[in-house]
């Protein structure tokens, strides 16, 4: 009988924990007011230096917010913005932005051929892996693995992140996967694949 009560208590606690951890998109919409200046009211950032987060996987968004808060991912603005957030705040914000529809930009035509090749096939001569292997053929990402959706992302933002991975300024990638790839990429490859991604959907 005692064992049965113990199992029931643990099960009850786990249900409470999952209820707290589940994001509420409506609550997130209210909390997102402070985010709108950079990311836009629906997560489609109007400024190319700030990422579009509309339609991004909630699991990825939560991970980034947690790592901005802990300092595992460094950005002067986002470290400060994430500092006061609770786990519930992060879950709610992630749920709200994940529920929005991302928009797609236009790729520079002179970059599409090289960018598409890198995205779909990589560069076997230098050991650059195909982006599509983790981020999907249409840039949808992989929420289970916390690989972000990339399709439609601002080229300027993607260039900045790839260069940060390459230099080690950004180091919150699992197993150094992105750092190892970016180190092998030329500036021309980074620019081209970022443009390709900007028009990808």
N, CA, C and O atoms as a DFTB+ gen file, in Angstrom:
804 C
 N C O
     1  1       0.824      -1.194       0.000
     2  2       0.000       0.000       0.000
     3  2       0.869       1.258       0.000
     4  3       0.594       2.220      -0.717
     5  1       1.949       1.228       0.841
     6  2       2.842       2.386       0.910
     7  2       3.501       2.640      -0.448
     8  3       3.661       3.782      -0.879
     9  1       3.880       1.533      -1.110
    10  2       4.513       1.686      -2.426
    11  2       3.540       2.304      -3.432
    12  3       3.924       3.140      -4.250
    13  1       2.292       1.887      -3.361
    14  2       1.272       2.420      -4.261
    15  2       1.079       3.925      -4.033
    16  3       0.962       4.691      -4.989
    17  1       1.047       4.339      -2.765
    18  2       0.919       5.757      -2.442
    19  2       2.125       6.551      -2.930
    20  3       1.989       7.666      -3.433
    21  1       3.305       5.959      -2.774
    22  2       4.533       6.626      -3.225
    23  2       4.505       6.824      -4.741
    24  3       4.826       7.905      -5.235
    25  1       4.122       5.777      -5.476
    26  2       4.050       5.865      -6.933
    27  2       3.018       6.916      -7.344
    28  3       3.263       7.704      -8.257
    29  1       1.861       6.928      -6.666
    30  2       0.818       7.903      -6.987
    31  2       1.295       9.325      -6.705
    32  3       1.009      10.244      -7.473
    33  1       2.022       9.504      -5.604
    34  2       2.548      10.840      -5.266
    35  2       3.542      11.324      -6.306
    36  3       3.497      12.481      -6.725
    37  1       4.443      10.436      -6.726
    38  2       5.441      10.802      -7.742
    39  2       4.752      11.144      -9.058
    40  3       5.110      12.118      -9.721
    41  1       3.764      10.337      -9.428
    42  2       3.027      10.600     -10.674
    43  2       2.326      11.948     -10.600
    44  3       2.323      12.705     -11.571
    45  1       1.729      12.250      -9.444
    46  2       1.057      13.540      -9.279
    47  2       2.012      14.701      -9.390
    48  3       1.702      15.711     -10.021
    49  1       3.178      14.562      -8.776
    50  2       4.187      15.626      -8.861
    51  2       4.667      15.831     -10.284
    52  3       4.874      16.965     -10.715
    53  1       4.844      14.745     -11.014
    54  2       5.312      14.890     -12.397
    55  2       4.254      15.571     -13.261
    56  3       4.591      16.323     -14.176
    57  1       2.965      15.311     -12.976
    58  2       1.902      15.992     -13.725
    59  2       1.900      17.483     -13.424
    60  3       1.719      18.301     -14.326
    61  1       2.099      17.839     -12.161
    62  2       2.163      19.250     -11.789
    63  2       3.347      19.906     -12.477
    64  3       3.233      21.018     -12.993
    65  1       4.484      19.221     -12.484
    66  2       5.690      19.768     -13.125
    67  2       5.480      20.017     -14.598
    68  3       5.915      21.039     -15.127
    69  1       4.805      19.075     -15.279
    70  2       4.600      19.268     -16.709
    71  2       3.588      20.373     -16.973
    72  3       3.666      21.049     -17.999
    73  1       2.627      20.568     -16.053
    74  2       1.664      21.648     -16.229
    75  2       2.357      23.002     -16.113
    76  3       2.050      23.930     -16.861
    77  1       3.282      23.107     -15.181
    78  2       4.016      24.361     -15.007
    79  2       4.922      24.605     -16.206
    80  3       5.070      25.740     -16.659
    81  1       5.529      23.537     -16.719
    82  2       6.497      23.683     -17.806
    83  2       5.832      23.965     -19.151
    84  3       6.465      24.516     -20.052
    85  1       4.552      23.590     -19.292
    86  2       3.880      23.797     -20.574
    87  2       3.665      25.284     -20.807
    88  3       3.242      26.014     -19.911
    89  1       3.965      25.719     -22.027
    90  2       3.824      27.133     -22.340
    91  2       2.395      27.518     -22.678
    92  3       1.655      26.739     -23.279
    93  1       2.016      28.715     -22.290
    94  2       0.699      29.274     -22.579
    95  2       0.908      30.426     -23.568
    96  3       1.438      31.478     -23.210
    97  1       0.485      30.211     -24.806
    98  2       0.725      31.205     -25.857
    99  2       0.049      32.538     -25.563
   100  3       0.600      33.591     -25.883
   101  1      -1.138      32.507     -24.957
   102  2      -1.836      33.760     -24.641
   103  2      -1.073      34.554     -23.586
   104  3      -0.926      35.771     -23.697
   105  1      -0.589      33.851     -22.561
   106  2       0.228      34.522     -21.543
   107  2       1.515      35.037     -22.171
   108  3       1.993      36.122     -21.838
   109  1       2.070      34.245     -23.085
   110  2       3.298      34.645     -23.764
   111  2       3.118      35.892     -24.601
   112  3       4.031      36.711     -24.704
   113  1       1.949      36.044     -25.200
   114  2       1.672      37.235     -26.012
   115  2       1.776      38.499     -25.166
   116  3       2.340      39.502     -25.604
   117  1       1.236      38.446     -23.966
   118  2       1.312      39.589     -23.055
   119  2       2.760      39.855     -22.647
   120  3       3.210      41.001     -22.627
   121  1       3.472      38.796     -22.328
   122  2       4.860      38.926     -21.874
   123  2       5.792      39.375     -22.998
   124  3       6.877      39.894     -22.739
   125  1       5.368      39.174     -24.240
   126  2       6.222      39.483     -25.391
   127  2       6.284      40.965     -25.729
   128  3       7.021      41.362     -26.631
   129  1       5.524      41.784     -25.021
   130  2       5.509      43.226     -25.329
   131  2       6.915      43.815     -25.302
   132  3       7.249      44.669     -26.124
   133  1       7.739      43.363     -24.358
   134  2       9.107      43.889     -24.237
   135  2      10.021      43.391     -25.363
   136  3      11.075      43.976     -25.614
   137  1       9.621      42.330     -26.028
   138  2      10.448      41.737     -27.089
   139  2      10.190      42.385     -28.453
   140  3      11.004      42.276     -29.370
   141  1       9.036      43.063     -28.568
   142  2       8.574      43.549     -29.864
   143  2       9.494      44.587     -30.493
   144  3       9.568      44.683     -31.718
   145  1      10.190      45.360     -29.678
   146  2      11.047      46.418     -30.221
   147  2      12.106      45.855     -31.160
   148  3      12.437      46.480     -32.167
   149  1      12.638      44.686     -30.839
   150  2      13.665      44.068     -31.697
   151  2      13.095      42.989     -32.615
   152  3      13.495      42.878     -33.774
   153  1      12.159      42.194     -32.092
   154  2      11.689      41.021     -32.835
   155  2      10.360      41.244     -33.555
   156  3       9.864      40.342     -34.230
   157  1       9.783      42.432     -33.418
   158  2       8.487      42.697     -34.038
   159  2       7.361      42.148     -33.180
   160  3       7.600      41.270     -32.350
   161  1       6.142      42.638     -33.357
   162  2       5.023      42.208     -32.503
   163  2       4.673      40.732     -32.633
   164  3       4.136      40.138     -31.698
   165  1       4.975      40.133     -33.792
   166  2       4.645      38.717     -33.988
   167  2       5.891      37.850     -34.162
   168  3       5.781      36.677     -34.517
   169  1       7.078      38.417     -33.916
   170  2       8.310      37.643     -34.053
   171  2       8.956      37.729     -35.412
   172  3      10.002      37.121     -35.635
   173  1       8.350      38.482     -36.342
   174  2       8.958      38.711     -37.651
   175  2       9.736      40.026     -37.581
   176  3       9.226      41.089     -37.933
   177  1      10.966      39.926     -37.124
   178  2      11.776      41.113     -36.898
   179  2      11.908      41.951     -38.166
   180  3      12.237      41.421     -39.227
   181  1      11.651      43.270     -38.062
   182  2      11.812      44.133     -39.230
   183  2      13.272      44.512     -39.494
   184  3      13.595      45.007     -40.574
   185  1      14.148      44.285     -38.523
   186  2      15.563      44.656     -38.655
   187  2      16.400      43.409     -38.890
   188  3      16.296      42.434     -38.147
   189  1      17.227      43.445     -39.922
   190  2      17.979      42.259     -40.340
   191  2      19.006      41.783     -39.322
   192  3      19.463      40.642     -39.396
   193  1      19.372      42.633     -38.377
   194  2      20.355      42.216     -37.377
   195  2      19.724      41.406     -36.242
   196  3      20.430      40.741     -35.484
   197  1      18.389      41.462     -36.127
   198  2      17.684      40.714     -35.089
   199  2      16.964      39.531     -35.730
   200  3      16.382      39.671     -36.805
   201  1      16.998      38.366     -35.078
   202  2      16.416      37.183     -35.720
   203  2      14.900      37.199     -35.785
   204  3      14.225      37.743     -34.911
   205  1      14.386      36.595     -36.834
   206  2      12.958      36.282     -36.902
   207  2      12.759      35.055     -36.014
   208  3      13.450      34.048     -36.166
   209  1      11.813      35.149     -35.093
   210  2      11.551      34.015     -34.210
   211  2      10.110      33.512     -34.343
   212  3       9.716      32.572     -33.653
   213  1       9.338      34.124     -35.214
   214  2       7.972      33.649     -35.470
   215  2       8.028      32.264     -36.096
   216  3       8.748      32.042     -37.069
   217  1       7.268      31.338     -35.536
   218  2       7.209      29.977     -36.072
   219  2       8.379      29.108     -35.667
   220  3       8.447      27.943     -36.058
   221  1       9.306      29.655     -34.886
   222  2      10.447      28.852     -34.436
   223  2       9.968      27.808     -33.418
   224  3       9.005      28.042     -32.688
   225  1      10.639      26.675     -33.376
   226  2      10.250      25.605     -32.443
   227  2      10.352      26.093     -31.005
   228  3      11.344      26.709     -30.618
   229  1       9.319      25.813     -30.218
   230  2       9.296      26.244     -28.821
   231  2      10.469      25.663     -28.044
   232  3      11.053      26.351     -27.207
   233  1      10.822      24.409     -28.307
   234  2      11.927      23.778     -27.568
   235  2      13.247      24.506     -27.813
   236  3      14.062      24.648     -26.902
   237  1      13.451      24.964     -29.041
   238  2      14.675      25.702     -29.361
   239  2      14.667      27.080     -28.697
   240  3      15.676      27.508     -28.136
   241  1      13.528      27.770     -28.762
   242  2      13.427      29.093     -28.156
   243  2      13.660      29.025     -26.651
   244  3      14.362      29.867     -26.089
   245  1      13.074      28.028     -26.002
   246  2      13.292      27.869     -24.557
   247  2      14.764      27.632     -24.247
   248  3      15.308      28.209     -23.306
   249  1      15.400      26.788     -25.037
   250  2      16.827      26.505     -24.823
   251  2      17.652      27.788     -24.923
   252  3      18.523      28.040     -24.090
   253  1      17.375      28.590     -25.940
   254  2      18.155      29.818     -26.120
   255  2      17.926      30.787     -24.958
   256  3      18.875      31.389     -24.457
   257  1      16.683      30.937     -24.531
   258  2      16.395      31.832     -23.412
   259  2      17.078      31.356     -22.133
   260  3      17.631      32.156     -21.378
   261  1      17.036      30.049     -21.898
   262  2      17.709      29.505     -20.717
   263  2      19.212      29.768     -20.769
   264  3      19.836      30.076     -19.754
   265  1      19.782      29.642     -21.964
   266  2      21.226      29.822     -22.089
   267  2      21.631      31.296     -22.087
   268  3      22.742      31.629     -21.675
   269  1      20.748      32.176     -22.540
   270  2      21.006      33.606     -22.373
   271  2      20.978      33.948     -20.875
   272  3      21.805      34.720     -20.390
   273  1      20.022      33.367     -20.161
   274  2      19.909      33.647     -18.725
   275  2      21.123      33.119     -17.963
   276  3      21.642      33.801     -17.079
   277  1      21.578      31.918     -18.295
   278  2      22.708      31.314     -17.580
   279  2      24.056      31.898     -18.003
   280  3      25.051      31.767     -17.290
   281  1      24.077      32.546     -19.176
   282  2      25.335      33.072     -19.707
   283  2      26.049      32.100     -20.625
   284  3      27.128      32.405     -21.132
   285  1      25.447      30.910     -20.850
   286  2      26.066      29.961     -21.787
   287  2      26.050      30.495     -23.213
   288  3      26.905      30.140     -24.025
   289  1      25.078      31.347     -23.514
   290  2      25.076      32.074     -24.783
   291  2      25.187      33.560     -24.462
   292  3      24.425      34.081     -23.648
   293  1      26.119      34.230     -25.089
   294  2      26.417      35.601     -24.711
   295  2      25.891      36.611     -25.735
   296  3      26.166      36.517     -26.931
   297  1      25.137      37.564     -25.229
   298  2      24.677      38.703     -26.001
   299  2      24.271      39.760     -24.972
   300  3      23.405      39.502     -24.136
   301  1      24.886      40.947     -25.023
   302  2      24.635      41.930     -23.981
   303  2      23.157      42.267     -23.794
   304  3      22.694      42.428     -22.665
   305  1      22.421      42.373     -24.890
   306  2      21.000      42.705     -24.785
   307  2      20.202      41.532     -24.249
   308  3      19.439      41.675     -23.293
   309  1      20.382      40.354     -24.875
   310  2      19.570      39.202     -24.503
   311  2      19.920      38.656     -23.128
   312  3      19.041      38.135     -22.441
   313  1      21.172      38.757     -22.704
   314  2      21.516      38.309     -21.350
   315  2      20.726      39.117     -20.324
   316  3      20.217      38.570     -19.346
   317  1      20.631      40.421     -20.559
   318  2      19.857      41.282     -19.656
   319  2      18.369      41.020     -19.726
   320  3      17.690      41.011     -18.698
   321  1      17.844      40.802     -20.946
   322  2      16.404      40.560     -21.113
   323  2      15.986      39.235     -20.468
   324  3      14.899      39.135     -19.899
   325  1      16.847      38.222     -20.557
   326  2      16.490      36.895     -20.037
   327  2      16.685      36.774     -18.530
   328  3      16.084      35.911     -17.891
   329  1      17.520      37.634     -17.963
   330  2      17.878      37.503     -16.543
   331  2      16.674      37.392     -15.603
   332  3      16.692      36.535     -14.720
   333  1      15.626      38.218     -15.750
   334  2      14.512      38.120     -14.799
   335  2      13.462      37.063     -15.142
   336  3      12.518      36.866     -14.377
   337  1      13.613      36.382     -16.276
   338  2      12.570      35.447     -16.711
   339  2      12.566      34.176     -15.876
   340  3      13.619      33.624     -15.558
   341  1      11.368      33.718     -15.523
   342  2      11.210      32.424     -14.868
   343  2      11.110      31.346     -15.945
   344  3      10.971      31.655     -17.129
   345  1      11.181      30.084     -15.534
   346  2      10.996      28.979     -16.485
   347  2       9.628      29.079     -17.152
   348  3       9.494      28.802     -18.344
   349  1       8.603      29.477     -16.378
   350  2       7.258      29.611     -16.949
   351  2       7.207      30.742     -17.970
   352  3       6.580      30.603     -19.021
   353  1       7.867      31.867     -17.663
   354  2       7.930      32.974     -18.624
   355  2       8.523      32.497     -19.938
   356  3       7.998      32.791     -21.012
   357  1       9.621      31.760     -19.843
   358  2      10.301      31.281     -21.055
   359  2       9.406      30.333     -21.845
   360  3       9.339      30.407     -23.072
   361  1       8.728      29.454     -21.139
   362  2       7.825      28.511     -21.811
   363  2       6.677      29.256     -22.492
   364  3       6.285      28.917     -23.609
   365  1       6.146      30.268     -21.817
   366  2       5.029      31.038     -22.385
   367  2       5.486      31.829     -23.619
   368  3       4.801      31.837     -24.642
   369  1       6.622      32.480     -23.519
   370  2       7.149      33.235     -24.665
   371  2       7.414      32.307     -25.841
   372  3       7.079      32.623     -26.982
   373  1       8.020      31.158     -25.554
   374  2       8.324      30.194     -26.620
   375  2       7.048      29.706     -27.288
   376  3       6.992      29.574     -28.511
   377  1       6.017      29.438     -26.478
   378  2       4.738      28.968     -27.034
   379  2       4.105      30.035     -27.919
   380  3       3.561      29.725     -28.978
   381  1       4.177      31.296     -27.484
   382  2       3.600      32.370     -28.290
   383  2       4.307      32.492     -29.632
   384  3       3.655      32.490     -30.676
   385  1       5.635      32.599     -29.617
   386  2       6.353      32.786     -30.879
   387  2       6.251      31.563     -31.785
   388  3       6.199      31.697     -33.007
   389  1       6.223      30.374     -31.191
   390  2       6.075      29.163     -31.999
   391  2       4.728      29.136     -32.711
   392  3       4.598      28.531     -33.775
   393  1       3.718      29.795     -32.123
   394  2       2.367      29.788     -32.713
   395  2       2.195      30.818     -33.831
   396  3       1.166      30.827     -34.506
   397  1       3.180      31.674     -34.031
   398  2       3.097      32.709     -35.060
   399  2       3.607      32.179     -36.401
   400  3       4.306      31.167     -36.452
   401  1       3.259      32.859     -37.463
   402  2       3.701      32.438     -38.803
   403  2       4.886      33.287     -39.236
   404  3       4.816      34.515     -39.268
   405  1       5.977      32.602     -39.569
   406  2       7.169      33.304     -40.035
   407  2       7.021      33.747     -41.477
   408  3       6.351      33.084     -42.269
   409  1       7.640      34.861     -41.821
   410  2       7.629      35.275     -43.223
   411  2       8.988      34.992     -43.861
   412  3       9.987      34.788     -43.171
   413  1       9.001      34.985     -45.168
   414  2      10.200      34.609     -45.930
   415  2      10.694      35.809     -46.713
   416  3       9.905      36.575     -47.266
   417  1      12.017      35.964     -46.753
   418  2      12.612      37.056     -47.512
   419  2      12.943      36.630     -48.934
   420  3      12.442      35.619     -49.426
   421  1      13.784      37.405     -49.577
   422  2      14.192      37.111     -50.952
   423  2      15.696      36.958     -50.969
   424  3      16.419      37.790     -50.420
   425  1      16.167      35.900     -51.595
   426  2      17.603      35.640     -51.693
   427  2      18.215      36.450     -52.829
   428  3      17.583      36.676     -53.860
   429  1      19.450      36.880     -52.622
   430  2      20.186      37.561     -53.689
   431  2      20.476      36.547     -54.797
   432  3      21.068      35.498     -54.543
   433  1      20.061      36.860     -56.013
   434  2      20.146      35.897     -57.110
   435  2      21.571      35.428     -57.389
   436  3      21.777      34.276     -57.771
   437  1      22.545      36.296     -57.204
   438  2      23.920      35.913     -57.510
   439  2      24.530      34.991     -56.457
   440  3      25.645      34.499     -56.628
   441  1      23.790      34.756     -55.362
   442  2      24.306      33.890     -54.285
   443  2      23.575      32.546     -54.221
   444  3      24.010      31.631     -53.522
   445  1      22.480      32.434     -54.943
   446  2      21.606      31.271     -54.788
   447  2      22.280      29.964     -55.193
   448  3      22.117      28.954     -54.508
   449  1      23.028      29.960     -56.283
   450  2      23.621      28.701     -56.745
   451  2      24.600      28.134     -55.730
   452  3      24.484      26.972     -55.340
   453  1      25.562      28.942     -55.298
   454  2      26.524      28.460     -54.300
   455  2      25.826      28.164     -52.982
   456  3      26.085      27.136     -52.357
   457  1      24.940      29.064     -52.556
   458  2      24.236      28.864     -51.295
   459  2      23.413      27.591     -51.275
   460  3      23.402      26.865     -50.281
   461  1      22.724      27.319     -52.374
   462  2      21.919      26.109     -52.471
   463  2      22.769      24.858     -52.433
   464  3      22.385      23.854     -51.834
   465  1      23.926      24.918     -53.075
   466  2      24.834      23.765     -53.070
   467  2      25.331      23.483     -51.662
   468  3      25.326      22.336     -51.217
   469  1      25.760      24.524     -50.960
   470  2      26.243      24.346     -49.586
   471  2      25.117      23.830     -48.696
   472  3      25.320      22.914     -47.899
   473  1      23.936      24.416     -48.832
   474  2      22.815      24.028     -47.979
   475  2      22.435      22.563     -48.200
   476  3      22.237      21.816     -47.242
   477  1      22.335      22.161     -49.461
   478  2      21.842      20.807     -49.767
   479  2      22.927      19.736     -49.736
   480  3      22.657      18.590     -49.378
   481  1      24.160      20.104     -50.110
   482  2      25.200      19.078     -50.255
   483  2      26.477      19.355     -49.473
   484  3      27.325      18.470     -49.356
   485  1      26.636      20.560     -48.938
   486  2      27.867      20.897     -48.230
   487  2      29.023      21.079     -49.198
   488  3      28.824      21.365     -50.379
   489  1      30.215      20.910     -48.690
   490  2      31.428      20.988     -49.510
   491  2      32.315      19.835     -49.088
   492  3      33.036      19.931     -48.095
   493  1      32.266      18.750     -49.833
   494  2      33.007      17.540     -49.458
   495  2      34.514      17.762     -49.470
   496  3      35.242      17.097     -48.732
   497  1      34.986      18.677     -50.291
   498  2      36.428      18.925     -50.383
   499  2      36.980      19.521     -49.093
   500  3      38.130      19.264     -48.736
   501  1      36.175      20.310     -48.395
   502  2      36.659      20.952     -47.166
   503  2      35.989      20.400     -45.908
   504  3      36.292      20.843     -44.800
   505  1      35.085      19.440     -46.073
   506  2      34.441      18.819     -44.917
   507  2      33.280      19.599     -44.343
   508  3      32.909      19.397     -43.187
   509  1      32.695      20.497     -45.140
   510  2      31.514      21.240     -44.681
   511  2      30.280      20.367     -44.903
   512  3      29.989      19.953     -46.025
   513  1      29.563      20.097     -43.816
   514  2      28.360      19.262     -43.905
   515  2      27.205      20.030     -44.536
   516  3      27.150      21.258     -44.474
   517  1      26.293      19.291     -45.139
   518  2      25.089      19.898     -45.700
   519  2      24.198      20.410     -44.576
   520  3      23.926      19.685     -43.619
   521  1      23.750      21.638     -44.684
   522  2      22.850      22.231     -43.680
   523  2      21.554      21.432     -43.579
   524  3      20.986      21.265     -42.500
   525  1      21.098      20.937     -44.745
   526  2      19.819      20.223     -44.810
   527  2      19.805      18.973     -43.946
   528  3      18.736      18.523     -43.534
   529  1      20.965      18.408     -43.666
   530  2      21.027      17.182     -42.871
   531  2      20.412      17.380     -41.485
   532  3      19.775      16.467     -40.959
   533  1      20.593      18.546     -40.897
   534  2      20.033      18.828     -39.573
   535  2      18.836      19.776     -39.619
   536  3      17.911      19.658     -38.815
   537  1      18.861      20.710     -40.556
   538  2      17.835      21.758     -40.584
   539  2      16.721      21.479     -41.583
   540  3      15.784      22.268     -41.708
   541  1      16.820      20.348     -42.302
   542  2      15.759      19.936     -43.205
   543  2      15.854      20.577     -44.577
   544  3      16.400      21.672     -44.711
   545  1      15.330      19.908     -45.601
   546  2      15.439      20.396     -46.972
   547  2      14.758      21.738     -47.213
   548  3      15.171      22.491     -48.094
   549  1      13.720      22.043     -46.438
   550  2      13.034      23.326     -46.597
   551  2      13.317      24.269     -45.430
   552  3      12.656      25.297     -45.283
   553  1      14.304      23.918     -44.598
   554  2      14.689      24.786     -43.489
   555  2      13.787      24.703     -42.285
   556  3      13.775      25.610     -41.453
   557  1      13.020      23.615     -42.177
   558  2      12.075      23.478     -41.071
   559  2      12.682      23.108     -39.737
   560  3      12.027      23.243     -38.703
   561  1      13.931      22.640     -39.739
   562  2      14.595      22.269     -38.495
   563  2      14.136      20.925     -37.959
   564  3      13.437      20.170     -38.635
   565  1      14.545      20.644     -36.730
   566  2      14.212      19.381     -36.065
   567  2      13.949      19.678     -34.591
   568  3      14.892      19.760     -33.805
   569  1      12.670      19.843     -34.199
   570  2      12.378      20.235     -32.825
   571  2      12.826      19.228     -31.775
   572  3      13.209      19.619     -30.672
   573  1      12.786      17.934     -32.100
   574  2      13.186      16.922     -31.120
   575  2      14.667      17.058     -30.763
   576  3      15.062      16.859     -29.614
   577  1      15.468      17.395     -31.754
   578  2      16.910      17.563     -31.527
   579  2      17.274      18.993     -31.158
   580  3      18.443      19.304     -30.931
   581  1      16.265      19.869     -31.097
   582  2      16.467      21.305     -30.830
   583  2      17.324      21.974     -31.905
   584  3      18.066      22.914     -31.622
   585  1      17.212      21.478     -33.149
   586  2      17.842      22.142     -34.290
   587  2      16.829      23.148     -34.833
   588  3      15.711      22.764     -35.176
   589  1      17.193      24.409     -34.916
   590  2      16.201      25.433     -35.276
   591  2      15.767      25.378     -36.728
   592  3      16.492      24.912     -37.607
   593  1      14.556      25.871     -36.946
   594  2      14.131      26.159     -38.302
   595  2      14.915      27.366     -38.796
   596  3      15.115      28.327     -38.054
   597  1      15.353      27.318     -40.037
   598  2      16.155      28.405     -40.604
   599  2      15.450      29.146     -41.730
   600  3      15.770      30.303     -42.002
   601  1      14.505      28.502     -42.381
   602  2      13.889      29.059     -43.586
   603  2      13.349      30.464     -43.379
   604  3      12.553      30.699     -42.471
   605  1      13.783      31.406     -44.225
   606  2      13.305      32.776     -44.176
   607  2      14.084      33.686     -43.243
   608  3      13.816      34.886     -43.187
   609  1      15.050      33.133     -42.507
   610  2      15.804      33.952     -41.553
   611  2      16.588      35.044     -42.265
   612  3      17.081      34.838     -43.374
   613  1      16.703      36.211     -41.628
   614  2      17.484      37.309     -42.196
   615  2      18.915      36.849     -42.498
   616  3      19.564      36.225     -41.658
   617  1      19.395      37.163     -43.700
   618  2      20.758      36.783     -44.084
   619  2      21.786      37.428     -43.165
   620  3      22.753      36.774     -42.774
   621  1      21.600      38.694     -42.814
   622  2      22.574      39.375     -41.952
   623  2      22.715      38.666     -40.610
   624  3      23.822      38.520     -40.092
   625  1      21.598      38.229     -40.052
   626  2      21.645      37.533     -38.764
   627  2      22.350      36.188     -38.911
   628  3      23.173      35.823     -38.072
   629  1      22.030      35.449     -39.975
   630  2      22.665      34.143     -40.182
   631  2      24.166      34.293     -40.378
   632  3      24.942      33.512     -39.828
   633  1      24.579      35.279     -41.149
   634  2      26.019      35.537     -41.342
   635  2      26.678      35.793     -39.991
   636  3      27.722      35.216     -39.689
   637  1      26.077      36.648     -39.184
   638  2      26.661      36.982     -37.874
   639  2      26.797      35.742     -36.998
   640  3      27.815      35.560     -36.331
   641  1      25.771      34.886     -36.997
   642  2      25.833      33.695     -36.141
   643  2      26.869      32.690     -36.640
   644  3      27.594      32.102     -35.837
   645  1      26.946      32.490     -37.942
   646  2      27.956      31.569     -38.468
   647  2      29.371      32.069     -38.169
   648  3      30.259      31.281     -37.843
   649  1      29.570      33.372     -38.281
   650  2      30.897      33.929     -37.957
   651  2      31.179      33.842     -36.458
   652  3      32.323      33.640     -36.053
   653  1      30.150      33.990     -35.644
   654  2      30.329      33.813     -34.195
   655  2      30.676      32.374     -33.848
   656  3      31.531      32.125     -32.998
   657  1      30.009      31.421     -34.509
   658  2      30.373      30.015     -34.302
   659  2      31.815      29.783     -34.761
   660  3      32.587      29.105     -34.082
   661  1      32.167      30.341     -35.898
   662  2      33.513      30.135     -36.449
   663  2      34.594      30.671     -35.516
   664  3      35.641      30.046     -35.348
   665  1      34.340      31.822     -34.915
   666  2      35.344      32.434     -34.031
   667  2      35.302      31.869     -32.615
   668  3      36.237      32.062     -31.838
   669  1      34.213      31.170     -32.278
   670  2      34.043      30.675     -30.917
   671  2      33.314      31.655     -30.015
   672  3      33.094      31.363     -28.839
   673  1      32.933      32.823     -30.548
   674  2      32.185      33.800     -29.747
   675  2      30.826      33.239     -29.331
   676  3      30.290      33.607     -28.286
   677  1      30.279      32.354     -30.146
   678  2      29.069      31.620     -29.775
   679  2      29.449      30.163     -29.612
   680  3      30.021      29.549     -30.513
   681  1      29.124      29.617     -28.448
   682  2      29.588      28.256     -28.152
   683  2      28.518      27.424     -27.451
   684  3      28.843      26.564     -26.633
   685  1      27.256      27.668     -27.760
   686  2      26.188      26.914     -27.100
   687  2      25.597      25.837     -28.007
   688  3      24.450      25.424     -27.836
   689  1      26.396      25.395     -28.967
   690  2      25.963      24.326     -29.870
   691  2      26.363      22.973     -29.295
   692  3      27.491      22.798     -28.834
   693  1      25.446      22.026     -29.324
   694  2      25.705      20.694     -28.769
   695  2      26.864      20.026     -29.498
   696  3      26.880      19.951     -30.726
   697  1      27.830      19.544     -28.729
   698  2      28.961      18.821     -29.311
   699  2      29.814      19.637     -30.261
   700  3      30.523      19.072     -31.093
   701  1      29.758      20.955     -30.153
   702  2      30.526      21.858     -31.036
   703  2      30.192      21.658     -32.508
   704  3      31.001      21.980     -33.377
   705  1      29.013      21.133     -32.790
   706  2      28.651      20.815     -34.179
   707  2      28.758      22.032     -35.098
   708  3      29.400      21.969     -36.146
   709  1      28.132      23.128     -34.704
   710  2      28.146      24.305     -35.571
   711  2      29.519      24.959     -35.613
   712  3      29.921      25.481     -36.653
   713  1      30.236      24.939     -34.510
   714  2      31.586      25.510     -34.523
   715  2      32.494      24.729     -35.472
   716  3      33.279      25.319     -36.214
   717  1      32.383      23.414     -35.445
   718  2      33.227      22.592     -36.321
   719  2      32.909      22.807     -37.795
   720  3      33.807      22.775     -38.636
   721  1      31.639      23.027     -38.110
   722  2      31.244      23.268     -39.499
   723  2      31.674      24.666     -39.935
   724  3      32.288      24.835     -40.989
   725  1      31.348      25.665     -39.116
   726  2      31.617      27.054     -39.490
   727  2      33.106      27.331     -39.668
   728  3      33.488      28.165     -40.490
   729  1      33.949      26.637     -38.903
   730  2      35.403      26.824     -39.019
   731  2      35.917      26.475     -40.413
   732  3      36.960      26.968     -40.842
   733  1      35.180      25.627     -41.107
   734  2      35.611      25.165     -42.435
   735  2      34.993      25.999     -43.565
   736  3      35.281      25.764     -44.739
   737  1      34.157      26.957     -43.214
   738  2      33.458      27.733     -44.233
   739  2      34.189      29.031     -44.543
   740  3      34.709      29.696     -43.647
   741  1      34.222      29.374     -45.805
   742  2      34.795      30.655     -46.228
   743  2      33.753      31.747     -46.051
   744  3      32.569      31.457     -45.882
   745  1      34.188      32.995     -46.087
   746  2      33.236      34.105     -46.019
   747  2      32.235      34.027     -47.168
   748  3      31.048      34.297     -46.988
   749  1      32.724      33.655     -48.351
   750  2      31.839      33.575     -49.521
   751  2      30.768      32.506     -49.320
   752  3      29.611      32.706     -49.691
   753  1      31.151      31.373     -48.733
   754  2      30.179      30.304     -48.475
   755  2      29.148      30.746     -47.432
   756  3      27.955      30.477     -47.569
   757  1      29.624      31.420     -46.399
   758  2      28.719      31.907     -45.353
   759  2      27.714      32.896     -45.934
   760  3      26.514      32.789     -45.680
   761  1      28.198      33.841     -46.701
   762  2      27.310      34.847     -47.309
   763  2      26.293      34.179     -48.232
   764  3      25.110      34.520     -48.219
   765  1      26.765      33.224     -49.031
   766  2      25.881      32.580     -50.010
   767  2      24.817      31.737     -49.330
   768  3      23.643      31.810     -49.695
   769  1      25.213      30.936     -48.344
   770  2      24.221      30.069     -47.701
   771  2      23.227      30.903     -46.890
   772  3      22.058      30.534     -46.781
   773  1      23.679      32.016     -46.323
   774  2      22.770      32.900     -45.591
   775  2      21.729      33.502     -46.528
   776  3      20.557      33.614     -46.165
   777  1      22.146      33.885     -47.718
   778  2      21.194      34.411     -48.697
   779  2      20.212      33.330     -49.137
   780  3      19.015      33.587     -49.265
   781  1      20.714      32.134     -49.364
   782  2      19.846      31.019     -49.768
   783  2      18.787      30.756     -48.692
   784  3      17.611      30.565     -49.001
   785  1      19.217      30.748     -47.432
   786  2      18.303      30.503     -46.309
   787  2      17.242      31.597     -46.226
   788  3      16.085      31.318     -45.912
   789  1      17.629      32.832     -46.504
   790  2      16.687      33.961     -46.423
   791  2      15.473      33.750     -47.347
   792  3      14.369      34.194     -47.033
   793  1      15.682      33.085     -48.461
   794  2      14.587      32.841     -49.399
   795  2      14.014      31.440     -49.331
   796  3      13.203      31.059     -50.175
   797  1      14.430      30.663     -48.328
   798  2      14.046      29.244     -48.241
   799  2      12.741      29.082     -47.489
   800  3      12.543      29.679     -46.431
   801  1      11.846      28.263     -48.046
   802  2      10.620      27.901     -47.308
   803  2      10.067      26.571     -47.824
   804  3       9.043      26.096     -47.333
